[in-house]
Amino acid sequence: MRNGRLTVVGAGPGDVDLITLKGVKALQAADVVLYDALVSAALLDYAPQAEKIFVGKRKGCYTYQQEQINELIVQRADQGLHVVRLKGGDPFVFGRGAEEMEYAAELGLDVAVVPGISSSVSVPASQNIPVTKRGAAESFWVITGTTKEHKLSNDVALAAKSSATVIILMGMSKLGEIMELFKQEGKVQTPVAIIQNGTTEHEKIGIGTVASIENKAKEQQLSNPAIIIIGEVVNHRQRILDIQKEYQYKGKKSLVKV
């Protein structure tokens, strides 16, 4: 094995407090940190002595192509350095972490992964939307909205036929196509939520149905990075709000003197 090593670390969905302790320890032990656009810059404070290199993309603009990132990992590791590849969410959920590990391992590097909290389940949860709920959904699909060929994944059509909660990442550019597939399955009134910049101070949310969510997204100017959640579980959010309002109302009544 070569002297250097690679640790691929999941940074979580955006909130800096949602990285794991193991992820923090990896950053503290890093000599080099290669980080993506969806990673909070505050997490870099855990690696004060490390070289920090931004390798993410913003609005389709790449600072590094994937092949260049792979080469950068190996280049730094060849210097005997501990390279931490910091990725948003979980590196094995549409994060290409597996590809980077495989490339490094084939060239003799010691590799490891620190799982992260995936945005696919944690961002809905942060808005009181469970991905499964007894009586509403027994399973859930997590699908990429756009394939490497920049087309809508065929799995969306399959998911639309199921009774599962459907969670779509990177799908805002295909929102109309996605909703059309659900309309074709007679799910016009199925609840839909779109959460942009989930768990961060810039979070925005839109709630609607398969029929109305496109207009809601336009009205609220929702765009990537965002997660689309389709299913009856979306109603749980409003249910919690209604319960809280009811308890507040009862509390106020009990304070009124008779």
PyMOL commands that set and color helices and strands:
alter all, ss='L'
color gray80, all
select helices_A, chain A and resi 16-18+21-28+41-46+66-77+97-106+119-126+155-160+172-184+213-219+232-255
alter helices_A, ss='H'
color red, helices_A
select strands_A, chain A and resi 5-10+32-35+51-54+57-58+61-62+82-87+110-114+140-144+165-169+191-196+204-209+226-230
alter strands_A, ss='S'
color yellow, strands_A
deselect
rebuild
show_as cartoon
